[in-house]
Amino acid sequence: MKKTLAIILIIGGLAGCRGSGSSGGSSMSVAPTNSNTAPVNTNVAPTTSSSGTAPAVSASLFKNQFTLLREGASVVDMQIPGGTLLNNQMFVLEDQGFVPVLSLAGATPATNRVIQIDANAPFAQGTATGSLTISDQHTALVTVSGGDEAVYVFDPSTAQGPADVTKFDLATTTVTLPSGLMNSVGVAAPNPMPITYTASAVAAAGQIFIASSNLDASFNLNPGTVVSFNYDPVAKTLSGGVLMVTSCFDPTRLTMWTGASGVQAILCVNSGVLGKGPASVDVIDPLRAMIVATIPLGAVNAGGEVAITPDGTRGFVGSQSAAEIYELDLSNLDQVVKATNPQTLASRALGTIALPAGTGSNYVAGIGMSHSGSYVYATDFNTSTLAIVDVAARQVVGTLGGFQRGGNPTQYHCNASSLAVRTGVPGSDFLGPAVFVATINLDAPDQIVANVTVAIDGVEFDRN
């Protein structure tokens, strides 16, 4: 049976404050209750940067690789975790509370099963899923916010439906902040403060970490928070609790980093105030549940997960308002994680890589790393294109269009959104697309299945 757990109250404080790069954590008490088309080639003209001209990468688009999603649903996240139990599987998070699990063993993706995460799904209007994280072979986490606030946890290798999913209800959760913290318009933050707009969750070091953006009823941002709880995967319970206040407003995603020595860190991307205020990446030590470092990014409105090279030395995060990605130096981060005193690491922000831009605003909706670590793939939602970035040269070496079908681009019809990169070596470990992209907001003439407004497209590259 599904076991619903309601966290009634969180109380506690922390050392450090917003913008100092020194946020830490202190203990808190928690009372838990219990079908293919012909490929479309890229524009592969090489671009020149200060690093010189890197070889162009050619890509081919295969539309409509998978179209059997729910009517009227959208796709908000996709993950291909790999590993023995999850090999050749892609997990697709729909906004209404369903996770289709697709088999990638055949020529095109096929439905393996569909996990309904809540017996009340599809969710009522105003409630929607936010992100999907597969922390290990037995732990997947989905965040939900809007009309409800919750984190759902399930075993991705076995879960079939609501009876296999645990809901941690955050609807009545509050946190006690350090005194003196302000919201994004300079008004004192409420204290205790309700957790709202749950953005991301990960499991690490026997804990679950939950990041929340904390918008108020007027859509002003209260201080961002990451709260960790001790997690018992057998009893399905939370206990204890540590509060961390993020260095900038609006934490949007938690990403796990693992160094060569096996030391882990959680990277928390903080977007700031719609690009007008500073953004940052906080580095969290999961063992101590504290922010040990902050990488300031400036007013760039960074958002989403961090794409990390296989050796763990570089990271890339996209912008929510510009055709840009931002490079991070993550080398020797294990030493940073072990440090006694929190640090500000301005030198680890390595600068901006410009992507092909459309007129007006742009939005990097998906980002991922090639298996070799040589290329970053990024989708721009507004232009409905995929850019290929050479990591060593720090430049765009290919741009793929064709996701746009019909409809009106100014109304965001047929837009390339989330992406997922397959694990393994293309042509050796698998055949077919190396990357899958969710193209959303399909107009009726472009729908392969009536009223299904999302298609998952495939992309192949001549080098990876």
C-alpha positions as CSV (number, residue, x, y, z in Angstrom):
1,M,0.0,0.0,0.0
2,K,1.0,3.6,-0.5
3,K,2.1,5.2,2.7
4,T,1.4,8.9,3.0
5,L,3.7,10.8,5.4
6,A,2.9,14.4,6.5
7,I,5.7,16.5,7.8
8,I,4.0,18.8,10.3
9,L,6.7,21.3,11.3
10,I,10.3,22.0,10.9
11,I,12.1,24.3,13.4
12,G,15.7,25.3,13.3
13,G,18.3,27.7,12.1
14,L,21.6,27.9,10.4
15,A,24.9,29.6,10.4
16,G,25.5,32.2,7.6
17,C,23.1,34.2,5.6
18,R,21.9,35.0,2.1
19,G,24.7,36.1,-0.3
20,S,27.5,35.3,2.1
21,G,28.4,31.9,0.6
22,S,28.5,30.5,4.1
23,S,25.1,28.9,4.7
24,G,25.3,25.9,6.9
25,G,22.8,23.8,8.8
26,S,21.8,22.8,12.3
27,S,19.7,20.0,13.6
28,M,15.9,20.3,13.6
29,S,13.1,18.1,15.0
30,V,10.6,16.8,12.6
31,A,7.3,15.1,13.5
32,P,6.4,12.8,10.6
33,T,3.1,11.1,10.3
34,N,2.6,8.5,8.8
35,S,6.9,5.9,-35.8
36,N,9.9,7.3,-37.6
37,T,10.2,9.9,-40.3
38,A,13.1,10.8,-42.6
39,P,16.0,12.4,-40.8
40,V,16.5,16.2,-41.0
41,N,20.1,17.3,-41.2
42,T,21.7,20.0,-39.1
43,N,23.1,23.3,-40.1
44,V,26.7,22.4,-39.4
45,A,28.6,25.5,-40.4
46,P,31.4,25.8,-37.8
47,T,31.5,28.9,-35.6
48,T,34.6,30.6,-34.5
49,S,35.4,31.7,-31.0
50,S,38.5,32.8,-29.2
51,S,39.4,29.2,-28.9
52,G,39.6,28.7,-32.6
53,T,37.4,26.7,-35.0
54,A,36.5,23.2,-33.8
55,P,35.3,20.5,-36.2
56,A,31.6,20.7,-37.1
57,V,29.3,18.1,-35.7
58,S,26.5,16.8,-38.0
59,A,23.2,15.6,-36.6
60,S,20.1,14.0,-37.9
61,L,16.6,14.3,-36.5
62,F,14.1,11.4,-36.4
63,K,10.7,12.8,-35.5
64,N,7.9,11.0,-33.7
65,Q,10.0,8.2,-32.2
66,F,7.4,7.8,-29.5
67,T,3.9,9.4,-29.4
68,L,1.8,7.2,-27.1
69,L,1.6,9.6,-24.2
70,R,-1.4,10.8,-22.3
71,E,-4.0,13.0,-24.0
72,G,-3.5,16.6,-23.0
73,A,-0.4,16.0,-20.9
74,S,2.9,17.7,-21.2
75,V,6.4,16.3,-20.5
76,V,8.4,18.2,-17.9
77,D,11.5,15.9,-17.5
78,M,13.1,12.9,-19.0
79,Q,15.9,10.7,-17.5
80,I,17.9,7.7,-18.8
81,P,19.7,6.4,-15.8
82,G,21.5,3.3,-17.0
83,G,22.9,0.7,-14.6
84,T,22.2,-3.0,-14.4
85,L,18.5,-2.8,-13.3
86,L,17.6,0.2,-15.4
87,N,19.6,-0.4,-18.5
88,N,17.8,0.6,-21.8
89,Q,15.0,2.4,-20.0
90,M,13.9,6.0,-20.2
91,F,11.7,7.6,-17.6
92,V,9.4,10.3,-18.8
93,L,7.7,12.7,-16.3
94,E,4.3,14.0,-17.3
95,D,2.9,17.0,-15.6
96,Q,-0.3,15.3,-14.5
97,G,1.3,12.7,-12.2
98,F,2.3,9.8,-14.5
99,V,5.8,8.4,-15.3
100,P,5.8,6.4,-18.5
101,V,8.8,4.0,-18.5
102,L,10.0,3.3,-22.1
103,S,12.1,0.4,-23.3
104,L,15.0,1.5,-25.5
105,A,15.9,-2.0,-26.5
106,G,14.2,-1.9,-29.9
107,A,14.4,0.2,-33.0
108,T,12.2,2.8,-31.4
109,P,11.1,3.4,-27.8
110,A,8.2,1.3,-26.6
111,T,6.1,1.4,-23.5
112,N,7.3,-0.9,-20.7
113,R,4.9,0.4,-18.0
114,V,3.3,3.6,-16.8
115,I,3.7,4.5,-13.1
116,Q,0.8,6.5,-11.7
117,I,2.4,8.2,-8.8
118,D,-0.8,9.1,-6.9
119,A,-4.2,7.5,-6.8
120,N,-5.6,11.0,-7.5
121,A,-3.7,11.5,-10.7
122,P,-4.3,13.1,-13.1
123,F,-3.8,16.1,-10.8
124,A,-6.3,18.9,-10.5
125,Q,-5.6,22.1,-12.4
126,G,-3.0,24.1,-10.6
127,T,-1.0,21.1,-9.3
128,A,1.8,19.8,-11.5
129,T,5.0,17.8,-11.3
130,G,8.3,19.7,-11.3
131,S,11.3,17.4,-11.7
132,L,12.3,13.7,-11.8
133,T,15.6,12.5,-10.2
134,I,16.8,8.9,-10.2
135,S,19.4,8.9,-7.5
136,D,20.2,5.2,-7.7
137,Q,18.8,1.9,-9.0
138,H,16.2,1.8,-6.3
139,T,15.4,5.4,-5.6
140,A,13.5,7.9,-7.8
141,L,12.0,11.1,-6.6
142,V,9.3,13.4,-8.2
143,T,8.5,16.8,-6.9
144,V,5.0,18.3,-7.1
145,S,3.8,21.8,-6.4
146,G,1.1,24.4,-7.1
147,G,-2.1,23.3,-5.5
148,D,-0.2,20.7,-3.6
149,E,3.4,20.4,-2.2
150,A,4.9,17.0,-2.1
151,V,7.8,14.7,-2.9
152,Y,7.0,11.2,-4.2
153,V,9.6,8.4,-3.8
154,F,9.5,5.0,-5.6
155,D,11.8,2.2,-6.7
156,P,12.3,2.8,-10.4
157,S,13.2,-0.9,-11.0
158,T,9.9,-2.3,-9.7
159,A,7.2,0.4,-9.2
160,Q,4.0,-0.2,-11.0
161,G,1.5,2.2,-9.5
162,P,0.3,4.2,-6.5
163,A,0.7,1.3,-4.1
164,D,4.4,1.3,-4.8
165,V,4.9,5.0,-4.3
166,T,5.4,6.9,-1.0
167,K,4.1,10.5,-0.8
168,F,5.9,12.9,1.6
169,D,3.3,15.6,2.0
170,L,4.8,19.1,2.4
171,A,1.5,21.1,2.3
172,T,1.6,22.2,5.9
173,T,5.4,22.3,6.3
174,T,7.0,25.4,7.7
175,V,10.6,26.3,8.4
176,T,12.0,28.7,11.0
177,L,14.5,31.0,9.3
178,P,17.4,33.0,10.8
179,S,16.2,36.5,11.7
180,G,16.5,39.4,9.3
181,L,16.0,37.7,6.0
182,M,14.1,39.6,3.3
183,N,12.0,38.5,0.3
184,S,12.8,39.6,-3.3
185,V,11.0,42.9,-2.9
186,G,12.8,43.8,0.4
187,V,10.0,42.8,2.8
188,A,10.8,40.7,5.8
189,A,10.3,37.0,5.1
190,P,7.5,35.3,7.2
191,N,8.8,33.4,10.1
192,P,8.0,30.5,10.3
193,M,7.8,30.3,6.5
194,P,5.8,27.8,4.6
195,I,7.6,25.7,2.0
196,T,6.2,26.4,-1.5
197,Y,7.0,25.5,-5.1
198,T,9.0,22.4,-4.4
199,A,11.5,22.3,-7.2
200,S,13.8,19.4,-6.8
201,A,14.7,16.4,-4.6
202,V,17.6,14.0,-4.4
203,A,18.6,11.1,-2.2
204,A,22.2,11.0,-0.9
205,A,24.0,9.8,2.2
206,G,20.9,8.2,3.7
207,Q,19.0,11.5,3.4
208,I,16.5,13.1,1.1
209,F,17.3,16.7,0.2
210,I,14.4,19.0,-0.9
211,A,14.9,22.3,-2.7
212,S,12.0,24.8,-2.6
213,S,11.7,28.2,-4.4
214,N,9.2,29.5,-1.9
215,L,7.0,31.9,-3.9
216,D,4.4,33.7,-1.9
217,A,0.8,34.5,-2.9
218,S,1.9,37.6,-4.7
219,F,4.6,35.6,-6.6
220,N,7.4,37.3,-4.8
221,L,10.3,35.1,-3.8
222,N,11.0,34.3,-0.2
223,P,14.5,33.0,0.7
224,G,15.2,29.7,-1.1
225,T,15.7,26.6,1.0
226,V,17.1,23.1,0.9
227,V,15.9,20.8,3.7
228,S,17.4,17.4,4.4
229,F,15.8,14.6,6.3
230,N,17.0,11.2,7.4
231,Y,15.3,8.6,5.2
232,D,14.5,5.1,6.1
233,P,13.8,3.3,2.8
234,V,12.4,0.2,4.5
235,A,10.0,1.9,6.9
236,K,9.4,4.7,4.4
237,T,9.8,7.4,7.0
238,L,11.6,10.8,7.4
239,S,13.2,11.9,10.6
240,G,15.4,14.7,11.9
241,G,16.0,17.6,9.6
242,V,18.5,20.2,8.6
243,L,17.6,23.6,7.1
244,M,19.9,25.3,4.5
245,V,19.1,28.8,3.1
246,T,20.4,29.1,-0.4
247,S,22.9,31.9,-1.3
248,C,20.5,33.4,-3.9
249,F,16.7,33.3,-4.5
250,D,14.9,30.6,-6.4
251,P,16.7,27.2,-6.2
252,T,15.6,25.3,-9.3
253,R,17.4,22.0,-9.4
254,L,19.7,19.7,-7.3
255,T,22.3,17.7,-9.2
256,M,24.6,15.1,-7.8
257,W,28.3,15.3,-8.4
258,T,30.8,12.4,-7.7
259,G,34.5,12.9,-7.8
260,A,37.2,10.4,-8.7
261,S,37.8,9.7,-5.0
262,G,34.1,8.8,-4.5
263,V,33.3,11.9,-2.6
264,Q,29.9,13.3,-3.4
265,A,28.4,16.8,-3.5
266,I,25.0,18.3,-4.4
267,L,25.0,21.2,-6.7
268,C,22.1,23.6,-6.1
269,V,21.4,26.0,-9.0
270,N,19.8,29.2,-7.8
271,S,18.2,31.3,-10.5
272,G,17.9,34.7,-8.8
273,V,15.1,37.1,-9.4
274,L,14.2,36.8,-13.1
275,G,17.7,37.6,-14.2
276,K,17.7,40.9,-12.4
277,G,19.4,39.7,-9.3
278,P,22.4,37.4,-8.8
279,A,22.4,33.7,-9.6
280,S,24.6,31.1,-8.1
281,V,25.5,27.4,-7.6
282,D,25.7,26.2,-4.0
283,V,27.8,23.2,-3.2
284,I,26.3,21.0,-0.5
285,D,28.2,18.4,1.5
286,P,25.5,15.6,1.9
287,L,27.3,14.0,4.8
288,R,27.1,17.1,6.9
289,A,24.0,18.6,5.2
290,M,25.5,22.0,4.9
291,I,26.4,24.4,2.1
292,V,30.2,24.4,2.0
293,A,30.8,26.7,-1.0
294,T,29.0,29.0,-3.4
295,I,29.9,29.7,-7.1
296,P,28.5,33.2,-7.9
297,L,27.3,33.5,-11.5
298,G,26.1,37.1,-11.7
299,A,22.6,38.2,-13.0
300,V,22.3,35.5,-15.6
301,N,19.1,33.7,-14.5
302,A,20.7,30.2,-14.6
303,G,18.3,27.4,-14.1
304,G,17.9,23.6,-14.3
305,E,20.2,20.7,-13.8
306,V,24.0,20.8,-14.3
307,A,25.4,18.7,-17.1
308,I,28.7,17.3,-15.8
309,T,31.6,15.8,-17.7
310,P,32.3,12.1,-17.0
311,D,35.5,13.0,-15.2
312,G,33.6,15.4,-13.0
313,T,35.9,18.4,-13.8
314,R,33.4,20.6,-15.7
315,G,29.8,21.5,-15.4
316,F,27.4,23.4,-17.6
317,V,24.0,25.0,-16.7
318,G,21.6,26.8,-19.0
319,S,19.8,30.2,-18.8
320,Q,16.1,30.6,-18.3
321,S,16.0,33.9,-20.3
322,A,18.9,33.9,-22.8
323,A,20.5,31.6,-25.4
324,E,23.5,30.9,-23.1
325,I,25.1,28.2,-21.0
326,Y,27.5,28.8,-18.2
327,E,30.6,26.7,-17.5
328,L,31.7,25.7,-14.0
329,D,35.1,24.4,-12.9
330,L,34.3,21.4,-10.7
331,S,37.8,20.0,-10.5
332,N,39.0,18.9,-7.1
333,L,35.6,19.6,-5.7
334,D,36.1,16.8,-3.2
335,Q,38.6,19.0,-1.4
336,V,36.1,21.8,-1.3
337,V,33.5,19.5,0.2
338,K,35.8,18.4,3.0
339,A,36.7,22.0,3.9
340,T,35.9,23.2,7.4
341,N,34.8,26.7,6.5
342,P,32.4,27.6,3.7
343,Q,33.9,29.4,0.7
344,T,33.0,31.7,-2.1
345,L,34.5,30.4,-5.3
346,A,34.2,33.2,-7.9
347,S,37.0,31.8,-10.0
348,R,35.1,28.6,-10.7
349,A,32.6,30.4,-12.8
350,L,34.4,30.1,-16.2
351,G,32.1,32.3,-18.3
352,T,29.4,32.2,-20.8
353,I,29.0,30.2,-24.0
354,A,26.6,31.8,-26.4
355,L,24.1,29.6,-28.3
356,P,22.3,30.5,-31.5
357,A,19.6,33.0,-30.4
358,G,16.2,33.9,-31.6
359,T,14.6,37.3,-31.3
360,G,13.3,38.3,-27.9
361,S,13.8,36.0,-24.9
362,N,15.3,32.5,-25.1
363,Y,15.1,29.6,-22.7
364,V,17.5,26.6,-22.3
365,A,14.9,23.9,-21.6
366,G,17.2,20.8,-21.7
367,I,20.9,20.2,-21.3
368,G,22.9,17.0,-21.3
369,M,26.5,15.7,-21.8
370,S,27.7,13.3,-24.5
371,H,29.0,9.9,-23.2
372,S,32.6,11.0,-24.0
373,G,32.3,14.3,-22.3
374,S,33.3,16.0,-25.5
375,Y,30.0,17.8,-26.3
376,V,27.2,19.5,-24.4
377,Y,23.7,19.3,-26.0
378,A,21.2,22.1,-25.2
379,T,17.7,22.8,-26.4
380,D,16.4,26.3,-26.8
381,F,12.7,26.2,-26.1
382,N,11.9,29.5,-27.9
383,T,13.8,28.7,-31.1
384,S,13.0,25.0,-31.0
385,T,16.6,24.1,-31.8
386,L,19.3,21.9,-30.3
387,A,22.8,23.3,-30.1
388,I,25.9,21.1,-30.0
389,V,28.8,22.7,-28.0
390,D,32.4,21.5,-28.2
391,V,33.6,21.3,-24.5
392,A,37.3,21.8,-25.2
393,A,36.8,24.6,-27.7
394,R,33.9,26.2,-25.8
395,Q,32.0,26.9,-29.0
396,V,28.9,25.8,-30.9
397,V,29.8,23.3,-33.6
398,G,26.3,22.4,-34.8
399,T,22.7,23.5,-34.6
400,L,19.8,21.2,-35.3
401,G,16.4,22.5,-36.3
402,G,13.3,20.7,-37.6
403,F,11.6,20.1,-34.3
404,Q,9.2,22.8,-35.2
405,R,6.3,21.4,-37.2
406,G,3.4,23.6,-38.0
407,G,1.6,26.0,-35.7
408,N,2.5,29.5,-34.6
409,P,6.1,29.8,-33.2
410,T,5.2,33.1,-31.5
411,Q,2.6,31.1,-29.5
412,Y,5.2,28.5,-28.5
413,H,3.7,25.7,-30.7
414,C,6.0,22.7,-31.4
415,N,8.8,23.5,-29.1
416,A,11.9,21.4,-28.3
417,S,11.9,21.0,-24.5
418,S,13.5,18.4,-22.2
419,L,16.2,16.1,-23.5
420,A,17.8,12.9,-22.3
421,V,21.2,11.4,-23.4
422,R,21.6,7.7,-23.7
423,T,24.2,6.0,-21.6
424,G,27.0,4.0,-23.4
425,V,28.8,4.4,-26.7
426,P,26.6,4.9,-29.8
427,G,26.9,2.2,-32.4
428,S,28.5,-0.1,-29.8
429,D,26.3,-0.2,-26.7
430,F,23.2,0.8,-28.7
431,L,21.9,1.6,-32.1
432,G,19.8,4.6,-33.1
433,P,19.4,8.0,-31.4
434,A,21.9,9.1,-28.8
435,V,19.6,11.8,-27.6
436,F,15.8,12.0,-27.2
437,V,14.0,15.3,-27.1
438,A,10.4,16.0,-26.0
439,T,8.8,18.3,-28.5
440,I,5.7,19.8,-26.8
441,N,2.6,21.9,-27.7
442,L,1.9,20.1,-30.9
443,D,-1.1,21.5,-32.9
444,A,-3.8,19.1,-34.0
445,P,-2.4,18.7,-37.6
446,D,1.0,17.7,-36.1
447,Q,-0.3,15.1,-33.6
448,I,0.3,11.5,-34.6
449,V,-2.2,10.5,-31.9
450,A,-5.3,12.7,-31.5
451,N,-5.1,15.0,-28.5
452,V,-1.5,13.9,-27.6
453,T,0.4,17.2,-27.7
454,V,3.9,15.8,-27.1
455,A,6.2,13.7,-29.4
456,I,9.6,12.3,-28.4
457,D,12.0,12.8,-31.2
458,G,15.4,11.2,-31.7
459,V,18.8,12.7,-32.6
460,E,21.8,11.0,-34.0
461,F,25.3,12.5,-34.4
462,D,28.3,11.8,-36.6
463,R,30.6,12.2,-33.6
464,N,29.8,12.0,-29.9
